[in-house]
Amino acid sequence: MKINKIAEAHESLLQLSFTASKFDRFRAQAQAVKE
């Protein structure tokens, strides 16, 4: 049970970091367009 919870948290963390990196790239592109 405990191991499953850890795996779940790890997966959500992975998804979060993936979303953050995508957002960073999108923001960088928007910044480049502005300049």
A tleap script that builds the chain and sets N, CA, C and O, in Angstrom:
source leaprc.protein.ff14SB
mol = sequence {
  NMET LYS ILE ASN LYS ILE ALA GLU ALA HIE
  GLU SER LEU LEU GLN LEU SER PHE THR ALA
  SER LYS PHE ASP ARG PHE ARG ALA GLN ALA
  GLN ALA VAL LYS CGLU
}
set mol.1.N position { 0.838 -1.206 0.000 }
set mol.1.CA position { 0.000 0.000 0.000 }
set mol.1.C position { 0.869 1.252 0.000 }
set mol.1.O position { 0.648 2.179 -0.779 }
set mol.2.N position { 1.862 1.262 0.886 }
set mol.2.CA position { 2.727 2.440 0.989 }
set mol.2.C position { 3.520 2.643 -0.310 }
set mol.2.O position { 3.686 3.768 -0.782 }
set mol.3.N position { 3.999 1.540 -0.867 }
set mol.3.CA position { 4.776 1.625 -2.109 }
set mol.3.C position { 3.925 2.204 -3.232 }
set mol.3.O position { 4.405 2.995 -4.044 }
set mol.4.N position { 2.657 1.803 -3.270 }
set mol.4.CA position { 1.761 2.290 -4.312 }
set mol.4.C position { 1.572 3.795 -4.188 }
set mol.4.O position { 1.542 4.513 -5.187 }
set mol.5.N position { 1.446 4.262 -2.956 }
set mol.5.CA position { 1.273 5.703 -2.720 }
set mol.5.C position { 2.495 6.474 -3.203 }
set mol.5.O position { 2.368 7.539 -3.808 }
set mol.6.N position { 3.668 5.936 -2.935 }
set mol.6.CA position { 4.904 6.602 -3.360 }
set mol.6.C position { 4.977 6.661 -4.884 }
set mol.6.O position { 5.365 7.680 -5.457 }
set mol.7.N position { 4.603 5.565 -5.529 }
set mol.7.CA position { 4.627 5.523 -6.989 }
set mol.7.C position { 3.648 6.538 -7.562 }
set mol.7.O position { 3.926 7.189 -8.569 }
set mol.8.N position { 2.501 6.664 -6.909 }
set mol.8.CA position { 1.489 7.616 -7.361 }
set mol.8.C position { 2.025 9.043 -7.259 }
set mol.8.O position { 1.884 9.836 -8.189 }
set mol.9.N position { 2.634 9.355 -6.130 }
set mol.9.CA position { 3.181 10.693 -5.914 }
set mol.9.C position { 4.288 10.976 -6.923 }
set mol.9.O position { 4.395 12.087 -7.442 }
set mol.10.N position { 5.111 9.964 -7.199 }
set mol.10.CA position { 6.211 10.125 -8.140 }
set mol.10.C position { 5.679 10.437 -9.534 }
set mol.10.O position { 6.229 11.277 -10.247 }
set mol.11.N position { 4.606 9.752 -9.913 }
set mol.11.CA position { 4.028 9.949 -11.249 }
set mol.11.C position { 3.441 11.343 -11.390 }
set mol.11.O position { 3.614 11.999 -12.417 }
set mol.12.N position { 2.739 11.793 -10.341 }
set mol.12.CA position { 2.135 13.126 -10.393 }
set mol.12.C position { 3.228 14.190 -10.440 }
set mol.12.O position { 3.069 15.230 -11.078 }
set mol.13.N position { 4.338 13.917 -9.758 }
set mol.13.CA position { 5.460 14.857 -9.753 }
set mol.13.C position { 6.069 14.940 -11.153 }
set mol.13.O position { 6.428 16.018 -11.626 }
set mol.14.N position { 6.177 13.784 -11.803 }
set mol.14.CA position { 6.703 13.741 -13.165 }
set mol.14.C position { 5.827 14.552 -14.101 }
set mol.14.O position { 6.318 15.332 -14.917 }
set mol.15.N position { 4.511 14.356 -13.969 }
set mol.15.CA position { 3.566 15.070 -14.822 }
set mol.15.C position { 3.672 16.572 -14.586 }
set mol.15.O position { 3.592 17.369 -15.521 }
set mol.16.N position { 3.853 16.943 -13.324 }
set mol.16.CA position { 3.927 18.352 -12.961 }
set mol.16.C position { 5.164 18.995 -13.592 }
set mol.16.O position { 5.077 20.081 -14.164 }
set mol.17.N position { 6.309 18.327 -13.488 }
set mol.17.CA position { 7.545 18.883 -14.039 }
set mol.17.C position { 7.474 18.943 -15.561 }
set mol.17.O position { 8.004 19.871 -16.173 }
set mol.18.N position { 6.815 17.951 -16.178 }
set mol.18.CA position { 6.661 17.940 -17.631 }
set mol.18.C position { 5.812 19.122 -18.080 }
set mol.18.O position { 6.136 19.795 -19.058 }
set mol.19.N position { 4.726 19.366 -17.358 }
set mol.19.CA position { 3.850 20.491 -17.678 }
set mol.19.C position { 4.595 21.805 -17.497 }
set mol.19.O position { 4.438 22.730 -18.295 }
set mol.20.N position { 5.406 21.887 -16.448 }
set mol.20.CA position { 6.155 23.112 -16.166 }
set mol.20.C position { 7.158 23.400 -17.277 }
set mol.20.O position { 7.319 24.549 -17.688 }
set mol.21.N position { 7.833 22.361 -17.764 }
set mol.21.CA position { 8.822 22.566 -18.822 }
set mol.21.C position { 8.141 22.997 -20.114 }
set mol.21.O position { 8.668 23.821 -20.861 }
set mol.22.N position { 6.959 22.429 -20.372 }
set mol.22.CA position { 6.208 22.821 -21.565 }
set mol.22.C position { 5.779 24.279 -21.466 }
set mol.22.O position { 5.843 25.030 -22.440 }
set mol.23.N position { 5.341 24.664 -20.273 }
set mol.23.CA position { 4.897 26.037 -20.055 }
set mol.23.C position { 6.063 27.008 -20.213 }
set mol.23.O position { 5.911 28.089 -20.781 }
set mol.24.N position { 7.240 26.604 -19.698 }
set mol.24.CA position { 8.426 27.458 -19.810 }
set mol.24.C position { 8.783 27.688 -21.272 }
set mol.24.O position { 9.124 28.802 -21.670 }
set mol.25.N position { 8.700 26.622 -22.071 }
set mol.25.CA position { 9.039 26.740 -23.482 }
set mol.25.C position { 8.057 27.662 -24.191 }
set mol.25.O position { 8.441 28.484 -25.023 }
set mol.26.N position { 6.779 27.509 -23.843 }
set mol.26.CA position { 5.744 28.338 -24.447 }
set mol.26.C position { 5.952 29.800 -24.083 }
set mol.26.O position { 5.798 30.688 -24.921 }
set mol.27.N position { 6.306 30.044 -22.815 }
set mol.27.CA position { 6.522 31.413 -22.349 }
set mol.27.C position { 7.739 32.022 -23.045 }
set mol.27.O position { 7.741 33.206 -23.383 }
set mol.28.N position { 8.764 31.214 -23.253 }
set mol.28.CA position { 9.973 31.705 -23.919 }
set mol.28.C position { 9.656 32.090 -25.362 }
set mol.28.O position { 10.158 33.094 -25.867 }
set mol.29.N position { 8.822 31.290 -26.021 }
set mol.29.CA position { 8.432 31.596 -27.402 }
set mol.29.C position { 7.639 32.895 -27.454 }
set mol.29.O position { 7.846 33.722 -28.342 }
set mol.30.N position { 6.733 33.070 -26.503 }
set mol.30.CA position { 5.918 34.283 -26.462 }
set mol.30.C position { 6.807 35.503 -26.254 }
set mol.30.O position { 6.570 36.561 -26.837 }
set mol.31.N position { 7.825 35.347 -25.421 }
set mol.31.CA position { 8.749 36.446 -25.147 }
set mol.31.C position { 9.512 36.811 -26.425 }
set mol.31.O position { 9.727 37.987 -26.719 }
set mol.32.N position { 9.913 35.790 -27.173 }
set mol.32.CA position { 10.666 36.024 -28.407 }
set mol.32.C position { 9.796 36.754 -29.425 }
set mol.32.O position { 10.292 37.606 -30.163 }
set mol.33.N position { 8.519 36.433 -29.473 }
set mol.33.CA position { 7.609 37.076 -30.425 }
set mol.33.C position { 7.426 38.543 -30.064 }
set mol.33.O position { 7.327 39.399 -30.943 }
set mol.34.N position { 7.382 38.828 -28.771 }
set mol.34.CA position { 7.178 40.210 -28.322 }
set mol.34.C position { 8.331 41.112 -28.738 }
set mol.34.O position { 8.123 42.272 -29.093 }
set mol.35.N position { 9.550 40.575 -28.693 }
set mol.35.CA position { 10.726 41.408 -28.966 }
set mol.35.C position { 10.969 41.656 -30.444 }
set mol.35.O position { 11.925 42.341 -30.807 }
savepdb mol mol.pdb
quit
